[in-house]
Amino acid sequence: MSHRIVYEHLAVLFPANTLKAELGHWSLYDDRYLLLELGGDNNCSTFHPETNREVASRDWCVLGLGRHYEVIAAAVKLSASCEGGCMRLSGQRKTLPETYIRRVRNAMANPVPFGELGGLGLSVVADIAQSDGSLGQEARENLQRHAHPVESEGRKLWRMNPLRSAKDAALLMVCGGSLPGPAWNVAAASGPRFPCEGSELFHRLRARKAA
């Protein structure tokens, strides 16, 4: 049976005062977070860019976004996959849900602040369809006023780059967090998958685990 292998977690902190300065929305009264996870299925493979050996494939995804407790809640819900053997941490034969949650809590306790991401090679792009009927009127008005309109494959979208723009981050937290479904349906992440591709990123990850 295939299962997901989780390699890394990285939390990004967006201070409330930074977001509020960009978008004076009433809800931006506390800090917000993006939680990124590096993982992949054990039955899919790729080649290591340094050794050229066949290894399990892996990619970054946005696991959660929003307030601290909202991100933890998303991780707790996902941790149930560990109980049935559908997910485990790299290097472990079996991962308990509590172990997975503890790993997420550690990442959330040691986040990388927005503004200190330069050189890490990470990217997050959020696309919200302009035709999305689940958007409230207030969210739609904010997106019309501040987001970047684009067209992709005939679909009209509002696009945000929250790791590059504080205003985009504020918009994503205000508008994207209210959309139904998991965070990875709203925002897509990419970045170095192996230490040799992003030594600074993995140095930060190792330092966080040692803290």
Secondary structure, DSSP 8 states (H G I E B T S, - for coil): ---EEEEEEEEEEE-HHHHHHH---TT--S-EEEEEEEEEETT-EEE-TTT--EEE--EEEEEEEESHHHHHHHHHHHHHHHHTTSEEETT-SS--HHHHHHHHHHHHHS-EETT--TTS--EEEEEEETT-TTS-HHHHHHHHHHSEEEEETTEEEEEE-TTT-HHHHHHHHHHGGGSSS-GGGTEEEE---STTT-HHHHHHHHHHHH-
